[in-house]
Amino acid sequence: MAEVVVFGIFATVALAGAISMIAAHNPVYSAIGLLSTMFALAVMYILLDAHFVAAVQVIVYAGAVMTLFLFVIMLIGVDKPDAYGRQVPGQRIVTAVIAVGLFAAIVLAARSAWITGSDAFGTFELNGTIENVADELFGTWTIVFLSTVMLLTIAALGTIALAYFGIEVEDEEATL
């Protein structure tokens, strides 16, 4: 019973954060709404016994990604007036109609094909403990994981090389 109460509280927090993220006129307030939604999702992961995934949610998304978002927001400058001008007439009405249509489509799809509980997946242990994540990552998905590591390493090296040679070319052009 306590899990249902905790879920209800944090589901409300997640929805309020998502709505405030969309409805806020200030980008900093939108980022704070996204942050509250991310923390609420971490609590929901804990309710599902996925403690490792919850820790990663807080450290990576609520920590690093939100720091990056806030840095970009501050870099752009939130004190400047909006350069886009006026909105398109009827834009809010069309957006509301599309949102209601998408919600109705989700509800109709959920009525016919909704999988709940771990019995639907057979005998797998689907909680996000470190052991289960490691078994899947380094067992079933080893090649995909190593390919992704190599791709990210090559991309990082390419970025460093481009930045280094780009600076070098600019220095040579300045001396000419």
Residue frames as qw, qx, qy, qz and C-alpha x, y, z in Angstrom:
[[0.000, 0.885, 0.466, 0.000, 0.00, 0.00, 0.00],
 [0.317, -0.774, 0.096, 0.540, 2.87, 2.37, 0.78],
 [0.415, -0.075, 0.590, 0.689, 4.30, 1.80, -2.70],
 [0.177, 0.668, 0.636, 0.344, 1.02, 2.92, -4.27],
 [0.183, -0.932, -0.218, 0.226, 1.01, 6.10, -2.20],
 [0.405, -0.558, 0.356, 0.630, 4.65, 6.87, -3.08],
 [0.371, 0.225, 0.681, 0.590, 3.94, 6.13, -6.74],
 [0.075, 0.830, 0.537, 0.132, 0.90, 8.44, -6.70],
 [0.263, -0.873, -0.013, 0.411, 2.85, 11.28, -5.13],
 [0.353, -0.464, 0.499, 0.641, 5.80, 11.04, -7.51],
 [0.349, 0.427, 0.709, 0.440, 3.62, 10.44, -10.56],
 [0.013, 0.933, 0.356, -0.051, 1.90, 13.72, -9.71],
 [0.330, -0.755, 0.245, 0.510, 5.31, 15.39, -9.30],
 [0.448, -0.051, 0.663, 0.598, 6.44, 14.01, -12.67],
 [0.240, 0.675, 0.625, 0.310, 3.30, 15.25, -14.43],
 [0.129, -0.952, -0.168, 0.220, 3.50, 18.66, -12.76],
 [0.413, -0.563, 0.407, 0.589, 7.16, 18.96, -13.75],
 [0.407, 0.209, 0.697, 0.552, 6.40, 17.96, -17.35],
 [0.121, 0.841, 0.506, 0.150, 3.52, 20.42, -17.60],
 [0.235, -0.908, 0.024, 0.346, 5.58, 23.22, -16.06],
 [0.501, -0.265, 0.529, 0.631, 8.42, 22.41, -18.45],
 [0.301, 0.452, 0.655, 0.526, 6.11, 22.94, -21.42],
 [0.056, -0.876, -0.461, -0.128, 4.07, 25.84, -20.03],
 [0.443, -0.684, -0.046, 0.578, 6.87, 27.98, -18.56],
 [0.426, 0.901, 0.044, 0.074, 7.82, 31.09, -20.48],
 [0.132, -0.845, 0.518, -0.009, 11.28, 31.26, -18.88],
 [0.765, 0.333, -0.551, -0.017, 13.75, 28.58, -20.07],
 [0.083, 0.368, -0.773, 0.510, 15.26, 28.27, -16.59],
 [0.618, -0.069, 0.454, -0.639, 11.86, 27.39, -15.14],
 [0.872, 0.280, -0.248, -0.315, 11.42, 24.83, -17.93],
 [0.502, 0.408, -0.724, 0.239, 14.74, 23.26, -16.97],
 [0.238, -0.250, 0.701, -0.624, 13.68, 23.10, -13.32],
 [0.811, 0.089, 0.150, -0.559, 10.44, 21.37, -14.36],
 [0.793, 0.361, -0.486, -0.072, 12.48, 18.83, -16.35],
 [0.183, 0.413, -0.768, 0.454, 14.73, 18.29, -13.33],
 [0.535, -0.141, 0.541, -0.633, 11.77, 17.53, -11.06],
 [0.890, 0.229, -0.109, -0.379, 10.44, 15.06, -13.62],
 [0.604, 0.436, -0.652, 0.143, 13.82, 13.32, -13.76],
 [0.101, -0.319, 0.756, -0.562, 13.98, 12.99, -9.98],
 [0.741, 0.015, 0.307, -0.597, 10.43, 11.62, -9.89],
 [0.847, 0.336, -0.365, -0.193, 11.40, 9.03, -12.52],
 [0.301, 0.432, -0.777, 0.346, 14.37, 8.01, -10.38],
 [0.441, -0.171, 0.628, -0.618, 12.01, 7.35, -7.48],
 [0.864, 0.208, 0.022, -0.459, 9.80, 5.26, -9.76],
 [0.645, 0.432, -0.628, 0.049, 12.85, 3.22, -10.78],
 [0.049, -0.327, 0.792, -0.514, 13.53, 2.57, -7.10],
 [0.703, 0.013, 0.364, -0.610, 9.95, 1.37, -6.69],
 [0.887, 0.341, -0.203, -0.237, 10.64, -1.12, -9.49],
 [0.829, -0.425, 0.298, 0.209, 13.79, -2.38, -7.67],
 [0.716, 0.526, 0.069, 0.454, 16.01, -0.86, -10.35],
 [0.453, -0.819, -0.030, 0.350, 18.40, 0.89, -7.98],
 [0.552, -0.185, 0.388, 0.715, 21.29, 1.06, -10.44],
 [0.232, 0.555, 0.529, 0.598, 19.12, 2.62, -13.14],
 [0.245, -0.918, -0.310, -0.024, 17.80, 5.13, -10.58],
 [0.533, -0.629, 0.140, 0.548, 21.35, 6.10, -9.59],
 [0.441, 0.099, 0.497, 0.740, 22.32, 6.51, -13.24],
 [0.049, 0.786, 0.518, 0.334, 19.17, 8.60, -13.80],
 [0.339, -0.913, -0.128, 0.187, 20.16, 10.99, -11.02],
 [0.549, -0.491, 0.307, 0.603, 23.88, 11.14, -11.79],
 [0.394, 0.112, 0.578, 0.706, 23.80, 11.32, -15.57],
 [0.059, 0.644, 0.569, 0.508, 20.50, 12.96, -16.47],
 [0.318, -0.901, -0.295, -0.022, 19.64, 15.06, -13.43],
 [0.552, -0.642, 0.134, 0.516, 23.28, 15.91, -12.85],
 [0.434, -0.210, 0.479, 0.733, 25.32, 16.14, -16.02],
 [0.208, 0.482, 0.650, 0.550, 22.67, 16.71, -18.67],
 [0.147, -0.901, -0.409, 0.003, 20.81, 19.33, -16.64],
 [0.420, -0.651, 0.128, 0.619, 24.09, 21.14, -15.95],
 [0.349, 0.042, 0.578, 0.737, 24.69, 21.21, -19.68],
 [0.049, 0.714, 0.620, 0.322, 21.16, 22.45, -20.38],
 [0.271, -0.898, -0.234, 0.256, 21.45, 25.24, -17.83],
 [0.448, -0.423, 0.315, 0.723, 24.88, 26.21, -19.18],
 [0.255, 0.298, 0.630, 0.671, 23.47, 26.47, -22.70],
 [0.093, -0.838, -0.527, -0.111, 20.45, 28.43, -21.48],
 [0.352, -0.820, -0.040, 0.450, 22.69, 30.88, -19.66],
 [0.446, -0.186, 0.471, 0.738, 25.04, 31.08, -22.65],
 [0.179, 0.554, 0.630, 0.514, 22.18, 31.95, -24.99],
 [0.007, 0.036, -0.209, 0.977, 20.91, 34.59, -22.61],
 [0.089, -0.551, -0.830, -0.005, 17.47, 34.44, -21.08],
 [0.075, -0.629, -0.318, 0.706, 17.25, 38.18, -20.47],
 [0.004, 0.168, -0.475, -0.864, 17.00, 39.04, -24.16],
 [0.625, 0.316, 0.246, -0.670, 13.55, 39.51, -25.73],
 [0.691, 0.198, 0.688, 0.097, 12.20, 36.82, -28.03],
 [0.018, -0.418, 0.462, 0.782, 13.28, 37.44, -31.62],
 [0.182, 0.229, 0.906, 0.306, 10.55, 35.32, -33.20],
 [0.265, -0.113, -0.200, -0.937, 7.81, 37.89, -32.93],
 [0.662, -0.036, 0.255, -0.704, 4.16, 36.97, -32.74],
 [0.444, -0.010, 0.895, -0.024, 2.72, 33.49, -32.85],
 [0.146, -0.104, -0.750, -0.637, 0.87, 32.02, -35.78],
 [0.560, -0.113, 0.133, -0.810, -2.91, 32.58, -35.44],
 [0.910, -0.053, -0.107, -0.398, -4.63, 29.47, -34.11],
 [0.434, 0.454, -0.755, 0.188, -1.36, 27.79, -33.16],
 [0.247, -0.231, 0.757, -0.559, -2.47, 26.95, -29.62],
 [0.784, 0.142, 0.218, -0.563, -5.78, 25.51, -30.81],
 [0.782, 0.413, -0.442, -0.152, -4.12, 23.28, -33.41],
 [0.219, 0.418, -0.804, 0.361, -1.56, 22.14, -30.84],
 [0.486, -0.124, 0.609, -0.615, -4.30, 21.29, -28.33],
 [0.859, 0.256, -0.022, -0.443, -6.25, 19.31, -30.96],
 [0.641, 0.449, -0.621, 0.045, -3.13, 17.34, -31.93],
 [0.037, -0.355, 0.789, -0.500, -2.30, 16.65, -28.27],
 [0.686, 0.006, 0.430, -0.587, -5.82, 15.37, -27.56],
 [0.846, 0.371, -0.252, -0.289, -5.66, 13.19, -30.70],
 [0.435, 0.451, -0.747, 0.222, -2.32, 11.69, -29.67],
 [0.305, -0.236, 0.713, -0.586, -3.62, 11.03, -26.16],
 [0.819, 0.154, 0.183, -0.521, -6.69, 9.30, -27.59],
 [0.745, 0.438, -0.494, -0.097, -4.48, 7.17, -29.86],
 [0.145, 0.399, -0.813, 0.399, -2.35, 6.13, -26.88],
 [0.549, -0.081, 0.562, -0.613, -5.43, 5.21, -24.84],
 [0.867, 0.289, -0.058, -0.402, -6.88, 3.16, -27.72],
 [0.599, 0.462, -0.648, 0.085, -3.56, 1.39, -28.28],
 [0.087, -0.354, 0.776, -0.515, -3.23, 0.66, -24.56],
 [0.756, -0.026, 0.293, -0.584, -6.63, -1.01, -24.44],
 [0.921, 0.289, -0.160, -0.207, -5.63, -3.70, -26.91],
 [0.827, 0.244, -0.357, 0.359, -1.93, -4.37, -26.29],
 [0.247, -0.800, 0.345, -0.425, -0.80, -3.69, -22.77],
 [0.789, 0.043, -0.565, 0.240, 1.81, -5.89, -21.14],
 [0.367, -0.753, 0.290, -0.463, 2.09, -5.72, -17.38],
 [0.823, -0.449, 0.330, -0.112, 4.10, -7.63, -14.84],
 [0.077, -0.613, 0.755, 0.218, 7.23, -9.69, -15.22],
 [0.673, 0.100, 0.728, -0.084, 5.27, -12.85, -16.14],
 [0.638, 0.727, 0.095, -0.238, 4.81, -11.49, -19.65],
 [0.296, 0.784, -0.541, -0.073, 8.55, -11.82, -20.25],
 [0.855, 0.107, -0.505, 0.057, 9.00, -15.36, -19.00],
 [0.810, -0.461, -0.243, 0.269, 11.57, -16.26, -16.39],
 [0.465, 0.486, -0.159, 0.722, 13.85, -13.24, -16.82],
 [0.394, -0.629, -0.365, 0.562, 14.87, -11.10, -13.89],
 [0.323, 0.683, 0.302, 0.581, 14.07, -7.63, -15.15],
 [0.339, -0.918, -0.126, 0.164, 15.09, -5.46, -12.24],
 [0.469, 0.810, -0.173, 0.307, 17.87, -2.99, -12.84],
 [0.688, -0.664, 0.213, 0.200, 20.47, -4.18, -10.40],
 [0.031, 0.777, -0.558, -0.291, 24.12, -3.87, -11.35],
 [0.448, -0.184, 0.865, 0.131, 24.45, -7.64, -11.80],
 [0.585, 0.524, 0.616, -0.064, 21.50, -7.92, -14.19],
 [0.341, 0.904, -0.080, -0.244, 22.55, -4.88, -16.21],
 [0.135, -0.660, 0.700, 0.239, 26.13, -6.22, -16.42],
 [0.567, 0.050, 0.820, 0.065, 24.95, -9.71, -17.44],
 [0.568, 0.712, 0.406, -0.076, 22.88, -8.28, -20.29],
 [0.182, 0.932, -0.227, -0.215, 25.47, -5.70, -21.32],
 [0.047, -0.644, 0.749, 0.146, 28.51, -7.97, -21.29],
 [0.522, 0.028, 0.852, -0.024, 26.68, -11.18, -22.17],
 [0.533, 0.598, 0.599, -0.001, 23.94, -10.73, -24.72],
 [0.323, 0.937, 0.133, 0.026, 24.95, -7.29, -26.03],
 [0.641, -0.496, 0.239, 0.535, 28.76, -7.48, -25.90],
 [0.510, 0.228, 0.458, 0.692, 29.40, -6.81, -29.59],
 [0.039, 0.839, 0.378, 0.390, 26.94, -3.93, -29.70],
 [0.467, -0.862, -0.050, 0.188, 28.41, -2.42, -26.53],
 [0.622, -0.345, 0.329, 0.622, 31.99, -2.66, -27.80],
 [0.392, 0.486, 0.479, 0.617, 30.99, -1.26, -31.20],
 [0.133, -0.933, -0.270, -0.197, 29.40, 1.73, -29.48],
 [0.575, -0.708, 0.117, 0.393, 32.52, 2.25, -27.36],
 [0.583, -0.016, 0.427, 0.691, 34.72, 2.20, -30.47],
 [0.210, 0.708, 0.460, 0.492, 32.40, 4.57, -32.34],
 [0.294, -0.944, -0.150, -0.011, 32.37, 7.08, -29.47],
 [0.634, -0.515, 0.242, 0.523, 36.15, 6.85, -29.08],
 [0.495, 0.249, 0.472, 0.686, 36.69, 7.48, -32.80],
 [0.025, 0.857, 0.381, 0.347, 34.22, 10.39, -32.70],
 [0.455, -0.861, -0.012, 0.226, 36.04, 11.93, -29.72],
 [0.616, -0.275, 0.369, 0.639, 39.43, 11.55, -31.43],
 [0.361, 0.515, 0.500, 0.595, 38.04, 13.06, -34.63],
 [0.153, -0.941, -0.274, -0.127, 36.62, 16.01, -32.73],
 [0.544, -0.709, 0.159, 0.419, 39.93, 16.63, -31.00],
 [0.573, 0.013, 0.472, 0.670, 41.81, 16.36, -34.31],
 [0.205, 0.726, 0.459, 0.469, 39.42, 18.74, -36.05],
 [0.302, -0.943, -0.127, 0.054, 39.66, 21.24, -33.21],
 [0.614, -0.513, 0.277, 0.532, 43.45, 21.02, -33.16],
 [0.476, 0.152, 0.516, 0.695, 43.95, 21.35, -36.91],
 [0.075, 0.842, 0.454, 0.281, 41.22, 23.98, -37.15],
 [0.362, -0.896, 0.000, 0.259, 43.04, 26.17, -34.66],
 [0.592, -0.302, 0.424, 0.615, 46.31, 25.57, -36.47],
 [0.379, 0.495, 0.542, 0.563, 44.83, 26.61, -39.83],
 [0.090, -0.949, -0.285, -0.100, 43.36, 29.79, -38.29],
 [0.501, -0.724, 0.171, 0.442, 46.77, 30.66, -36.84],
 [0.538, 0.000, 0.515, 0.667, 48.45, 30.23, -40.26],
 [0.205, 0.727, 0.498, 0.425, 45.80, 32.41, -41.95],
 [0.278, -0.939, -0.151, 0.135, 46.33, 35.13, -39.33],
 [0.537, -0.531, 0.313, 0.576, 50.09, 35.24, -40.02],
 [0.470, 0.313, 0.547, 0.618, 49.60, 35.59, -43.79]]
